Amino acid sequence: MKHINILILTLFSCTISWTTYAQNTATITLAAAKQAPVTVTLVLEDVHFHPNLGTGLADAKLDAVASVNFADKTSEKTVIQLNEPKMMRLQYSGNGVNRTWMLFLQPGDDLTINFADKADVTFAGKNAGYQTFLKNYFLENQYQYLPVFGYKPSQIDNKSVVQQSDSLKKVRLDAFEKFKMANPVVPAFEAYVLATTATEPSLTRQLIQEKIMRRNRVAKLDAAQRKELEDFTLTDFKIQPDDALLSQAYRDELRYWALIPSTRKYPLESETRYEISPDALKDVYAFSKEKLASYPKQKEYLATYWLNYAATAIPGIETAKTLLADYKATFPQSPYTEYISKLIQTKESLQPGATIPDITLLNTDSAAVTVSSLQGKPVLMVFSFSIGQHEPGLKVLEDKYADKVTFAYISVATGIPLSTWKQYVKPRPTAKHLWASDENIEVLKEKYGIDIRYPFLVIDGGGKIVNRWIPQEFPNNKTLEAELQKVAK
């Protein structure tokens, strides 16, 4: 009897473990009718903040969770860890066809995706109906519809595109009502469908109107034109349930909607691309908390976004400190507090007059070069997030200050081997080219606070920081030249 009880307990324990496992996973099988030179990839769209070089915290992470080349085999099964509903991108490439479909996956789903000729895809298994509905009525994003609607980039007036976008909205809503009559629909799926359906036509209308305003030219909008575009969002945007955060179009428009009242009170700076002022950030942070008080996920999403912006995108640290203090009190369990705190500490250590931390990099001869070895005359460090970035734009300054300032271009593009980088470097006597390994890029993030928005760092001849937070400015970088004039005496 004792052995029977142990067996029962063991089976019961295994059943609980398997049930828990199944509730936290989704199974997907990719299958093709025959072998073909086609690659299919599943990309998970994980909406949560995560560290990203150049933006601090990015609001969504794209993970390729499965991939199969049907030239090698006709079936691939994968089990995905999934604790809550997520959107996925199903990407198809081969035989001259490139397609992307959106999928909606939940814990416990068991989905088979079948591919026939010419990218004809069908779905079977648990909740296959969701995928079929999205396939029939939703492309990856609203811009994929533009050529279908007859959009012509060279044509100023594309008003028929707006009409077709509105028609698509009605078709989607009608189809969804019919779908719900025949299928049980979970709240997260409904939130995604309705949020995307409501948001995309508004974005399309803004796109067309902006082209009309600019008359297809690279022209700056005046205040009245900017207000007209902003009014589209203020009129059209409606707060959706928290699950609407699954929709990228909705997240983008949510941030824009929240920001408009604050930037009307505190206008944007005109010369940089990253222009939200400290006062505007404090205002939009408070506005977001107030307006989204009944939507806890969206409230935390926006508060995190503005806090991250304050800690990364503006030079000073006082705004970030102020918002962080409130953020800690409002969201005591947030996993992002430690990250932002460390970021602020790094910025505090990089104020004018501080000694630049030393680090060893490699030059085009594969020789080690320390930052301290560059001392003797002032240095402009240029952090390049892609090969050759900034060099054409700095040529005039480089020629002007070549005898007085060392121009050091440092490659901080992850995943690029030293050998590959060397092939693209164009040596010049007026410049030094240095390469950072992926390991040293992490060190530069920690000690130098490298950021794509502030790619320039000026150091005096003694290795002291003159200005770490020099932004990109267009068409001329007045801030950078002013700092070079200070040290080039």
MILUMFI-361066 format. One line per 3 residues: number of its first residue (from 1); for each residue y, z, x of N, C-alpha, C. Coordinates in steps of 0.2 Angstrom, whole numbers. Layout:
# MILUMFI-361066
NUM> Y/Z/X/Y/Z/X/Y/Z/X ~ ...
This chain:
# MILUMFI-361066
1> -6/0/4/0/0/0/6/0/4 ~ 6/4/10/12/4/15/13/-3/17 ~ 8/-6/19/9/-13/22/12/-18/17
4> 10/-17/11/12/-21/5/20/-20/4 ~ 22/-14/5/29/-12/4/33/-15/10 ~ 30/-14/16/34/-17/22/35/-25/21
7> 29/-28/18/30/-35/17/35/-37/12 ~ 35/-33/7/40/-34/1/47/-33/4 ~ 48/-28/8/55/-27/11/57/-32/16
10> 52/-35/20/54/-40/24/56/-46/21 ~ 52/-48/16/53/-54/12/60/-53/8 ~ 61/-47/6/68/-46/2/74/-47/7
13> 73/-44/13/78/-45/18/79/-52/20 ~ 74/-56/21/74/-63/23/78/-67/18 ~ 76/-65/11/80/-68/6/87/-67/5
16> 89/-61/7/96/-59/7/100/-63/13 ~ 96/-63/18/99/-66/24/100/-74/23 ~ 95/-77/20/96/-84/19/101/-85/13
19> 101/-81/8/106/-82/3/113/-81/6 ~ 114/-76/10/121/-76/13/122/-82/18 ~ 117/-84/21/118/-90/26/121/-96/21
22> 117/-97/16/118/-103/12/125/-102/9 ~ 127/-96/7/134/-95/4/140/-97/9 ~ 138/-97/15/143/-98/20/142/-104/24
25> 139/-109/21/137/-115/25/138/-121/20 ~ 138/-127/22/138/-133/18/133/-138/22 ~ 129/-141/19/124/-146/22/126/-153/20
28> 127/-157/25/129/-164/24/124/-169/28 ~ 122/-174/24/118/-179/27/121/-186/27 ~ 122/-189/32/125/-195/33/119/-200/34
31> 119/-205/29/113/-210/29/115/-217/28 ~ 112/-222/31/113/-229/31/107/-233/29 ~ 108/-238/25/102/-242/23/98/-245/28
34> 102/-247/34/99/-250/39/103/-249/46 ~ 100/-250/51/104/-249/58/110/-254/58 ~ 115/-252/61/121/-256/61/126/-253/66
37> 130/-257/70/135/-255/74/141/-251/71 ~ 139/-246/68/144/-242/64/144/-235/66 ~ 150/-232/66/151/-225/68/154/-221/62
40> 151/-216/60/154/-212/55/155/-205/57 ~ 161/-202/56/163/-196/59/166/-191/53 ~ 164/-185/53/166/-180/48/171/-176/52
43> 177/-175/49/183/-171/52/185/-166/47 ~ 184/-160/49/186/-154/45/193/-153/46 ~ 197/-153/40/204/-151/40/204/-144/38
46> 205/-140/44/205/-132/43/212/-130/43 ~ 214/-128/37/221/-126/36/222/-119/38 ~ 223/-118/44/225/-111/47/229/-112/53
49> 233/-107/55/238/-108/61/233/-107/67 ~ 234/-111/72/231/-110/78/235/-112/84 ~ 234/-109/90/239/-111/96/238/-119/97
52> 244/-122/98/244/-129/100/250/-130/105 ~ 248/-133/110/253/-135/116/258/-139/113 ~ 264/-136/113/270/-140/111/273/-138/105
55> 269/-134/101/272/-132/94/271/-125/93 ~ 268/-121/98/266/-114/97/260/-114/92 ~ 261/-113/86/256/-113/81/256/-119/76
58> 251/-123/76/250/-128/72/247/-126/65 ~ 249/-129/60/246/-126/53/240/-129/51 ~ 237/-133/54/230/-136/53/226/-138/59
61> 220/-137/59/216/-139/65/211/-144/62 ~ 211/-150/66/206/-155/64/200/-155/69 ~ 194/-153/66/188/-153/70/183/-158/68
64> 181/-162/73/175/-167/72/169/-163/72 ~ 166/-162/66/160/-157/65/153/-161/65 ~ 154/-168/64/148/-172/64/150/-179/66
67> 145/-183/69/146/-190/70/140/-193/71 ~ 139/-199/69/133/-203/70/134/-210/71 ~ 131/-213/75/131/-221/77/125/-224/73
70> 126/-227/68/120/-230/64/117/-236/68 ~ 119/-238/74/116/-242/78/110/-239/82 ~ 110/-232/82/105/-228/85/100/-225/80
73> 102/-223/74/98/-220/69/101/-221/62 ~ 97/-220/57/100/-221/51/101/-215/47 ~ 100/-209/50/102/-203/46/104/-197/51
76> 108/-193/49/110/-187/53/112/-182/48 ~ 109/-176/49/110/-170/45/114/-165/49 ~ 119/-162/46/123/-157/49/124/-151/44
79> 124/-145/47/126/-139/43/132/-136/46 ~ 137/-135/41/144/-133/43/145/-126/41 ~ 148/-122/45/150/-115/43/156/-116/39
82> 156/-113/33/161/-114/28/161/-108/24 ~ 167/-104/24/168/-98/20/172/-99/14 ~ 175/-104/14/180/-106/8/180/-113/7
85> 183/-116/2/184/-123/1/188/-126/6 ~ 186/-132/8/190/-136/14/190/-143/12 ~ 195/-146/14/195/-154/14/193/-157/20
88> 189/-162/20/187/-166/26/189/-173/25 ~ 189/-176/31/190/-183/32/183/-187/34 ~ 181/-192/30/175/-196/31/178/-202/34
91> 177/-203/41/180/-209/44/174/-214/46 ~ 175/-220/44/170/-226/45/173/-231/50 ~ 170/-233/55/172/-238/59/167/-243/62
94> 167/-249/60/162/-254/63/162/-260/59 ~ 160/-265/62/159/-272/59/166/-274/56 ~ 171/-272/60/178/-275/58/181/-271/52
97> 178/-265/50/181/-261/45/182/-254/47 ~ 188/-252/45/190/-245/47/192/-242/40 ~ 189/-236/38/191/-233/32/191/-226/33
100> 195/-222/29/194/-215/29/195/-213/21 ~ 190/-208/20/190/-205/13/191/-198/14 ~ 194/-195/8/194/-187/8/188/-184/4
103> 186/-179/7/180/-175/4/182/-168/2 ~ 180/-165/-3/181/-158/-4/174/-154/-4 ~ 174/-150/1/168/-146/2/168/-139/1
106> 163/-136/-2/163/-129/-3/157/-126/0 ~ 157/-119/1/151/-116/3/145/-117/-2 ~ 139/-118/1/133/-119/-4/132/-127/-5
109> 137/-131/-4/136/-138/-5/130/-141/-1 ~ 127/-146/-4/122/-150/-1/123/-157/-3 ~ 126/-161/2/129/-167/0/126/-173/4
112> 123/-178/1/121/-184/5/126/-190/4 ~ 128/-193/9/133/-198/9/129/-204/12 ~ 128/-209/7/125/-215/8/129/-221/10
115> 128/-225/15/132/-231/17/128/-237/16 ~ 131/-242/12/128/-249/12/132/-253/16 ~ 131/-260/15/135/-265/18/143/-264/16
118> 147/-266/21/154/-267/20/157/-260/18 ~ 155/-255/21/158/-248/20/157/-246/13 ~ 152/-248/9/151/-246/2/148/-239/2
121> 151/-234/0/149/-227/1/148/-224/-6 ~ 142/-221/-6/140/-217/-13/138/-210/-11 ~ 139/-205/-16/137/-198/-14/132/-196/-19
124> 128/-191/-16/122/-188/-21/122/-181/-19 ~ 119/-177/-23/118/-170/-21/123/-165/-25 ~ 123/-159/-23/128/-154/-27/135/-156/-26
127> 139/-156/-31/146/-158/-31/148/-165/-29 ~ 143/-169/-29/144/-176/-27/150/-179/-31 ~ 150/-177/-38/155/-180/-42/162/-179/-39
130> 164/-173/-36/170/-172/-33/172/-178/-28 ~ 167/-179/-24/168/-184/-19/169/-191/-22 ~ 165/-193/-27/166/-199/-30/173/-200/-34
133> 175/-194/-37/182/-195/-40/187/-196/-34 ~ 187/-192/-29/192/-193/-23/192/-200/-20 ~ 186/-203/-20/185/-209/-17/188/-215/-22
136> 188/-214/-28/190/-219/-33/198/-218/-33 ~ 201/-212/-32/208/-211/-34/212/-209/-28 ~ 210/-207/-22/214/-204/-17/212/-207/-10
139> 217/-210/-7/216/-212/0/218/-206/4 ~ 218/-207/11/219/-202/15/226/-199/14 ~ 231/-203/14/238/-201/12/242/-206/9
142> 248/-205/6/252/-209/2/254/-216/6 ~ 254/-215/12/257/-221/16/251/-227/16 ~ 245/-225/15/240/-230/14/240/-235/8
145> 244/-232/3/245/-236/-3/250/-241/-2 ~ 255/-241/3/261/-245/3/259/-252/3 ~ 254/-254/8/252/-262/8/249/-264/2
148> 245/-259/-2/242/-261/-8/247/-262/-13 ~ 252/-259/-13/258/-259/-18/262/-265/-16 ~ 261/-269/-11/265/-274/-9/272/-272/-5
151> 271/-267/-2/277/-264/2/278/-269/8 ~ 284/-271/9/286/-275/15/291/-272/19 ~ 289/-270/26/294/-266/30/301/-270/31
154> 300/-276/31/306/-280/33/311/-281/27 ~ 308/-279/21/312/-280/15/316/-273/13 ~ 322/-274/12/326/-268/11/324/-265/4
157> 324/-269/-1/323/-266/-8/315/-267/-10 ~ 312/-261/-10/305/-261/-12/304/-257/-18 ~ 308/-258/-23/308/-253/-29/301/-254/-33
160> 298/-260/-33/292/-261/-37/287/-256/-34 ~ 287/-254/-27/282/-250/-24/283/-243/-28 ~ 289/-241/-29/290/-234/-33/287/-234/-39
163> 288/-240/-43/285/-240/-50/278/-240/-50 ~ 275/-243/-45/267/-243/-44/265/-236/-42 ~ 269/-233/-38/267/-226/-36/267/-221/-42
166> 272/-222/-46/272/-218/-53/266/-220/-57 ~ 264/-226/-57/259/-228/-61/252/-225/-59 ~ 251/-225/-52/246/-222/-49/245/-215/-51
169> 251/-211/-51/251/-204/-53/248/-203/-60 ~ 250/-208/-65/248/-207/-72/240/-209/-72 ~ 238/-214/-69/231/-216/-68/227/-210/-66
172> 229/-206/-61/226/-201/-58/225/-195/-63 ~ 231/-193/-66/231/-188/-71/226/-189/-77 ~ 226/-195/-79/222/-197/-85/215/-197/-83
175> 213/-199/-77/206/-199/-75/204/-192/-73 ~ 208/-188/-71/206/-181/-70/205/-177/-76 ~ 209/-179/-81/207/-175/-88/200/-178/-90
178> 199/-184/-90/192/-186/-92/187/-183/-87 ~ 188/-183/-81/183/-180/-76/182/-172/-78 ~ 187/-169/-80/186/-162/-81/182/-161/-88
181> 182/-165/-92/179/-165/-99/171/-165/-97 ~ 169/-169/-92/162/-170/-90/159/-166/-85 ~ 164/-162/-81/162/-159/-75/166/-152/-74
184> 162/-147/-73/165/-141/-71/169/-141/-65 ~ 176/-139/-65/180/-140/-59/182/-133/-57 ~ 181/-132/-50/184/-126/-47/191/-126/-46
187> 195/-120/-46/202/-120/-46/205/-124/-39 ~ 201/-123/-34/204/-126/-27/204/-134/-28 ~ 199/-137/-31/199/-144/-32/204/-146/-36
190> 205/-143/-42/211/-144/-46/217/-144/-43 ~ 218/-138/-39/225/-137/-36/226/-143/-31 ~ 221/-145/-27/222/-151/-22/224/-157/-26
193> 220/-159/-31/221/-165/-35/228/-165/-38 ~ 230/-160/-41/237/-159/-45/243/-159/-40 ~ 242/-155/-34/247/-155/-29/248/-161/-26
196> 243/-165/-24/244/-171/-21/246/-176/-25 ~ 244/-176/-31/246/-181/-36/254/-180/-38 ~ 256/-174/-38/263/-173/-40/267/-174/-34
199> 265/-173/-28/269/-174/-22/270/-181/-19 ~ 265/-185/-19/265/-191/-15/270/-196/-18 ~ 270/-197/-25/275/-201/-28/282/-199/-26
202> 284/-193/-25/291/-191/-23/292/-193/-16 ~ 287/-192/-12/288/-194/-5/289/-202/-4 ~ 285/-205/-8/286/-213/-8/293/-215/-10
205> 295/-212/-15/302/-213/-18/307/-212/-13 ~ 306/-206/-9/311/-204/-4/311/-209/2 ~ 305/-212/4/304/-216/9/308/-223/7
208> 307/-225/1/310/-232/-1/318/-231/-1 ~ 320/-225/-4/327/-224/-5/330/-224/2 ~ 327/-220/7/330/-220/14/331/-227/17
211> 326/-231/16/326/-238/19/332/-241/16 ~ 333/-241/10/339/-244/6/345/-241/9 ~ 346/-235/10/352/-232/13/353/-234/20
214> 348/-235/24/349/-237/31/349/-245/31 ~ 347/-248/26/347/-255/26/343/-258/32 ~ 337/-255/33/332/-257/38/335/-256/45
217> 340/-252/46/343/-252/53/342/-245/55 ~ 342/-244/62/342/-237/65/349/-234/64 ~ 351/-231/59/357/-228/57/357/-221/55
220> 362/-218/56/362/-211/54/365/-210/47 ~ 361/-206/43/363/-205/36/369/-200/36 ~ 374/-202/31/380/-197/31/378/-192/26
223> 382/-187/25/381/-181/22/379/-182/14 ~ 382/-187/11/381/-189/4/374/-192/4 ~ 372/-196/8/365/-199/8/360/-194/9
226> 361/-189/14/356/-184/15/355/-180/9 ~ 361/-178/6/361/-174/0/357/-178/-6 ~ 358/-184/-6/354/-188/-12/346/-187/-10
229> 344/-188/-4/337/-187/-3/335/-180/-4 ~ 339/-175/-2/337/-168/-3/336/-167/-10 ~ 341/-170/-14/340/-169/-22/334/-171/-25
232> 331/-176/-22/324/-179/-24/319/-173/-24 ~ 319/-170/-18/314/-164/-17/316/-158/-22 ~ 322/-156/-22/324/-151/-26/323/-152/-34
235> 323/-158/-36/322/-160/-43/314/-160/-44 ~ 311/-164/-39/304/-165/-41/299/-160/-39 ~ 300/-156/-34/295/-151/-31/294/-145/-36
238> 288/-144/-37/286/-138/-41/281/-134/-37 ~ 281/-127/-37/277/-123/-34/270/-123/-37 ~ 265/-125/-34/258/-125/-36/254/-119/-34
241> 248/-118/-37/244/-112/-35/243/-112/-27 ~ 241/-106/-25/240/-106/-18/235/-111/-15 ~ 230/-113/-19/225/-117/-16/228/-124/-15
244> 234/-125/-17/237/-132/-16/239/-133/-8 ~ 238/-127/-4/239/-128/3/234/-132/6 ~ 229/-134/3/224/-139/5/227/-146/6
247> 232/-147/2/235/-154/3/241/-154/8 ~ 240/-158/13/245/-159/18/251/-161/15 ~ 251/-166/11/258/-168/8/261/-163/4
250> 258/-158/1/261/-153/-2/264/-148/3 ~ 260/-146/8/262/-142/13/269/-144/16 ~ 269/-151/18/275/-154/21/281/-153/16
253> 280/-154/10/285/-154/5/287/-147/3 ~ 283/-143/3/284/-135/2/289/-133/7 ~ 288/-134/14/292/-132/19/299/-135/18
256> 299/-142/17/306/-145/16/310/-143/10 ~ 306/-141/5/310/-139/-1/313/-132/0 ~ 309/-128/4/311/-121/5/317/-121/10
259> 317/-126/14/323/-126/20/329/-129/17 ~ 329/-133/12/335/-137/10/341/-132/8 ~ 340/-127/4/346/-122/3/349/-119/9
262> 345/-117/14/347/-114/20/351/-119/24 ~ 349/-125/25/352/-129/29/358/-132/26 ~ 359/-131/20/365/-133/16/370/-127/18
265> 368/-121/18/373/-116/20/374/-116/27 ~ 369/-118/31/370/-118/39/368/-124/41 ~ 373/-129/41/371/-136/43/367/-137/50
268> 363/-142/50/359/-143/56/364/-146/62 ~ 362/-144/68/365/-147/74/363/-154/74 ~ 368/-159/77/367/-166/76/363/-169/82
271> 364/-166/88/361/-169/94/354/-168/96 ~ 351/-163/93/344/-162/95/340/-164/89 ~ 333/-164/90/328/-166/85/326/-159/82
274> 327/-154/85/325/-147/83/331/-143/82 ~ 333/-143/76/340/-141/75/341/-135/70 ~ 336/-132/68/337/-126/63/340/-120/67
277> 346/-118/64/350/-113/68/347/-106/66 ~ 348/-101/71/346/-94/69/348/-92/62 ~ 354/-93/60/356/-91/53/352/-94/48
280> 351/-101/49/347/-104/44/339/-102/44 ~ 337/-100/49/330/-97/50/329/-91/46 ~ 334/-86/47/334/-80/44/334/-81/36
283> 338/-86/34/340/-87/27/333/-90/24 ~ 330/-95/27/324/-98/24/318/-93/24 ~ 318/-89/29/313/-84/29/313/-79/23
286> 319/-77/22/320/-72/16/319/-76/10 ~ 322/-82/9/321/-86/3/314/-87/2 ~ 310/-89/7/302/-90/6/299/-84/3
289> 300/-78/6/297/-72/4/299/-71/-4 ~ 305/-72/-5/307/-71/-12/304/-75/-17 ~ 305/-82/-16/303/-87/-21/295/-87/-21
292> 292/-85/-16/284/-86/-16/281/-79/-17 ~ 285/-74/-20/282/-67/-20/276/-67/-24 ~ 275/-72/-29/269/-72/-34/264/-76/-31
295> 265/-79/-25/260/-84/-22/258/-81/-15 ~ 254/-76/-14/253/-73/-7/252/-77/-2 ~ 247/-82/-3/245/-86/3/251/-91/5
298> 254/-93/0/260/-98/2/266/-94/5 ~ 267/-88/3/272/-83/6/270/-82/13 ~ 264/-80/14/262/-79/21/262/-85/26
301> 260/-91/23/260/-97/26/267/-99/28 ~ 272/-99/24/279/-100/26/282/-95/30 ~ 281/-89/29/284/-84/34/281/-85/41
304> 275/-86/41/272/-88/48/275/-94/51 ~ 276/-99/47/279/-105/50/286/-104/52 ~ 290/-100/49/297/-99/51/297/-95/57
307> 293/-90/57/293/-85/63/291/-89/69 ~ 285/-93/68/283/-97/74/289/-102/76 ~ 293/-105/72/298/-109/73/304/-105/77
310> 305/-99/75/310/-95/78/308/-93/85 ~ 301/-92/86/299/-90/93/298/-96/98 ~ 298/-102/95/296/-108/100/302/-113/100
313> 305/-114/94/310/-120/94/317/-118/95 ~ 319/-112/96/326/-111/97/326/-106/104 ~ 331/-107/108/331/-104/115/331/-96/114
316> 335/-93/110/336/-86/110/330/-83/107 ~ 330/-76/108/324/-72/106/326/-67/101 ~ 332/-66/99/334/-61/95/332/-63/88
319> 332/-69/86/330/-71/79/323/-70/78 ~ 319/-72/83/311/-71/83/310/-63/83 ~ 313/-59/86/312/-52/86/313/-49/79
322> 319/-51/76/321/-49/70/316/-50/64 ~ 314/-57/64/309/-59/60/302/-56/61 ~ 300/-55/67/294/-52/69/293/-45/66
325> 298/-41/67/298/-34/64/297/-34/57 ~ 300/-38/53/299/-39/46/292/-41/44 ~ 290/-46/48/283/-49/47/277/-44/48
328> 278/-40/53/273/-35/55/273/-30/49 ~ 278/-28/46/278/-24/40/276/-27/34 ~ 277/-34/33/275/-37/27/268/-39/27
331> 265/-41/33/259/-44/34/255/-40/40 ~ 254/-34/38/251/-30/44/244/-32/47 ~ 241/-36/43/234/-38/45/234/-45/48
334> 240/-48/49/240/-55/51/237/-56/58 ~ 233/-61/59/230/-62/66/235/-65/71 ~ 241/-67/68/246/-71/72/251/-66/76
337> 252/-60/74/257/-55/77/256/-55/84 ~ 250/-54/87/249/-53/94/252/-60/98 ~ 250/-65/95/252/-72/98/259/-72/99
340> 263/-71/93/270/-72/93/273/-67/98 ~ 271/-60/98/273/-55/102/273/-57/109 ~ 267/-60/111/266/-62/118/271/-68/120
343> 272/-72/115/277/-78/116/284/-76/117 ~ 286/-71/113/293/-68/114/293/-64/121 ~ 288/-61/123/288/-58/130/289/-63/135
346> 286/-68/135/286/-74/140/293/-76/140 ~ 296/-77/134/303/-80/134/308/-75/137 ~ 307/-68/136/311/-63/139/311/-64/146
349> 305/-65/149/304/-65/156/307/-72/160 ~ 309/-76/155/312/-83/158/320/-84/157 ~ 323/-78/157/330/-78/155/334/-80/162
352> 340/-83/162/344/-85/168/344/-79/173 ~ 343/-81/179/343/-76/184/337/-73/186 ~ 331/-74/182/325/-72/184/322/-76/189
355> 317/-73/193/314/-77/198/308/-81/195 ~ 308/-88/196/303/-92/193/296/-90/196 ~ 291/-89/191/284/-87/193/281/-93/198
358> 277/-91/203/275/-96/207/268/-99/204 ~ 267/-105/205/260/-108/203/259/-114/208 ~ 253/-116/209/251/-121/213/248/-127/209
361> 251/-133/211/250/-139/207/247/-144/213 ~ 245/-150/210/243/-155/215/248/-161/215 ~ 249/-164/221/253/-171/221/248/-177/221
364> 251/-183/222/247/-189/221/243/-190/227 ~ 243/-186/233/239/-186/238/233/-180/237 ~ 233/-177/231/228/-172/230/230/-166/234
367> 236/-165/237/238/-159/241/241/-154/237 ~ 239/-148/238/242/-142/234/249/-141/236 ~ 253/-140/231/260/-139/231/262/-133/227
370> 265/-128/230/267/-123/226/275/-124/224 ~ 276/-121/218/283/-121/216/288/-118/221 ~ 286/-113/224/290/-109/229/292/-114/234
373> 287/-119/236/289/-123/242/294/-128/240 ~ 296/-129/234/301/-133/232/308/-130/233 ~ 309/-124/235/315/-121/235/319/-123/242
376> 325/-122/242/330/-125/247/335/-128/244 ~ 334/-132/239/339/-135/235/337/-135/228 ~ 342/-135/223/340/-134/216/335/-139/214
379> 331/-137/209/325/-141/206/326/-142/198 ~ 325/-148/196/324/-149/189/317/-151/188 ~ 314/-146/184/307/-147/183/306/-150/176
382> 302/-156/175/302/-159/169/294/-159/167 ~ 293/-156/162/286/-155/159/285/-161/155 ~ 280/-165/157/278/-172/154/272/-171/150
385> 272/-172/143/266/-171/139/262/-178/138 ~ 265/-183/141/261/-189/142/263/-193/148 ~ 259/-197/151/260/-200/157/267/-204/157
388> 271/-202/162/278/-206/162/283/-204/158 ~ 282/-199/153/287/-196/149/293/-194/152 ~ 299/-196/149/305/-194/151/308/-197/157
391> 304/-200/161/306/-204/168/311/-209/166 ~ 310/-214/162/315/-219/160/322/-216/158 ~ 321/-211/154/328/-208/151/332/-204/156
394> 328/-202/162/332/-198/167/334/-202/173 ~ 333/-208/173/334/-212/179/341/-212/181 ~ 346/-212/176/353/-212/178/355/-205/181
397> 352/-199/178/353/-193/181/350/-192/188 ~ 344/-195/188/340/-195/195/344/-198/200 ~ 347/-204/199/351/-208/204/357/-204/206
400> 360/-201/201/367/-197/202/366/-191/206 ~ 360/-188/205/360/-181/208/354/-181/213 ~ 352/-187/215/346/-187/220/346/-183/226
403> 352/-183/229/353/-180/236/354/-172/235 ~ 356/-170/229/357/-163/228/352/-159/224 ~ 348/-163/220/343/-159/216/336/-163/217
406> 331/-159/217/324/-161/217/322/-162/210 ~ 320/-168/208/317/-170/202/310/-169/202 ~ 307/-164/199/299/-163/199/296/-165/192
409> 293/-170/192/289/-172/185/282/-169/185 ~ 281/-164/181/274/-161/181/270/-163/174 ~ 265/-166/176/260/-168/170/257/-162/167
412> 258/-161/161/255/-156/157/251/-159/151 ~ 248/-165/152/244/-168/147/237/-166/148 ~ 234/-162/143/228/-160/143/223/-166/143
415> 217/-165/147/212/-169/147/212/-175/151 ~ 218/-176/155/219/-182/159/217/-180/166 ~ 211/-183/169/209/-181/176/215/-183/181
418> 214/-180/187/219/-181/192/218/-189/194 ~ 212/-191/195/211/-198/197/215/-203/192 ~ 214/-202/185/217/-206/180/225/-206/181
421> 228/-199/181/235/-198/182/238/-202/188 ~ 234/-202/194/237/-205/200/238/-213/199 ~ 234/-216/195/234/-223/194/241/-225/190
424> 243/-221/186/249/-222/182/256/-220/185 ~ 255/-216/190/262/-213/193/265/-218/198 ~ 272/-219/197/276/-224/201/280/-219/206
427> 277/-219/212/281/-215/217/288/-217/218 ~ 293/-212/219/300/-214/221/302/-209/226 ~ 306/-211/230/309/-206/235/313/-200/232
430> 316/-202/226/320/-197/223/316/-192/219 ~ 310/-193/218/306/-188/214/300/-186/216 ~ 297/-180/214/291/-177/216/287/-178/209
433> 280/-180/210/276/-180/204/270/-175/206 ~ 269/-171/201/264/-165/201/260/-165/195 ~ 253/-163/196/248/-163/191/246/-156/190
436> 245/-154/184/242/-148/182/235/-149/179 ~ 230/-145/181/224/-145/178/224/-142/172 ~ 219/-143/167/219/-139/161/220/-132/162
439> 216/-129/167/217/-122/168/224/-120/170 ~ 227/-124/174/234/-123/176/239/-124/170 ~ 237/-128/166/242/-129/160/242/-123/156
442> 236/-119/155/236/-113/152/240/-108/155 ~ 240/-108/162/245/-103/166/252/-105/165 ~ 254/-112/164/260/-114/163/263/-112/156
445> 258/-112/151/260/-109/144/261/-102/144 ~ 257/-98/148/258/-91/148/264/-89/152 ~ 266/-92/158/271/-90/162/278/-94/162
448> 277/-100/160/283/-104/159/285/-106/152 ~ 281/-104/147/282/-106/140/283/-113/139 ~ 279/-117/142/280/-125/141/280/-127/134
451> 284/-131/132/285/-133/125/288/-140/125 ~ 285/-144/121/287/-151/121/295/-152/118 ~ 297/-147/115/304/-147/113/309/-145/118
454> 307/-142/123/311/-139/129/308/-141/135 ~ 308/-148/137/304/-150/143/307/-149/149 ~ 313/-146/150/317/-146/156/318/-139/158
457> 318/-138/164/319/-131/167/323/-132/174 ~ 329/-129/174/333/-130/180/333/-123/184 ~ 331/-124/191/331/-118/195/336/-119/201
460> 339/-114/203/344/-115/209/340/-115/215 ~ 343/-115/221/340/-116/227/336/-110/230 ~ 338/-104/227/334/-98/229/328/-97/224
463> 327/-101/220/321/-100/215/322/-96/209 ~ 329/-95/207/331/-92/201/332/-96/195 ~ 330/-94/190/331/-98/184/338/-99/182
466> 340/-105/181/347/-106/178/347/-107/171 ~ 342/-111/168/341/-112/161/334/-115/160 ~ 330/-111/156/324/-113/155/323/-117/148
469> 328/-116/144/328/-119/137/333/-125/136 ~ 331/-130/139/336/-136/139/332/-141/134 ~ 335/-143/128/331/-147/124/332/-154/125
472> 328/-158/122/329/-166/122/336/-167/117 ~ 340/-171/120/346/-173/116/347/-181/117 ~ 349/-183/111/350/-191/111/357/-193/109
475> 360/-198/111/357/-203/116/357/-200/123 ~ 362/-196/124/363/-193/131/362/-185/131 ~ 359/-183/136/357/-176/137/363/-172/140
478> 368/-170/136/374/-167/138/372/-160/141 ~ 368/-156/138/366/-149/140/363/-150/147 ~ 358/-154/148/355/-155/154/360/-157/160
481> 364/-162/159/369/-164/164/374/-158/166 ~ 376/-154/161/380/-148/162/377/-143/167 ~ 370/-142/166/367/-138/170/366/-140/177
484> 365/-147/178/364/-150/184/371/-150/188 ~ 376/-151/184/383/-150/188/384/-143/191 ~ 381/-138/187/382/-131/190/379/-130/196
487> 373/-133/197/369/-132/203/370/-137/209 ~ 372/-143/207/373/-148/212/380/-148/215 ~ 381/-142/218/388/-142/222/387/-142/229
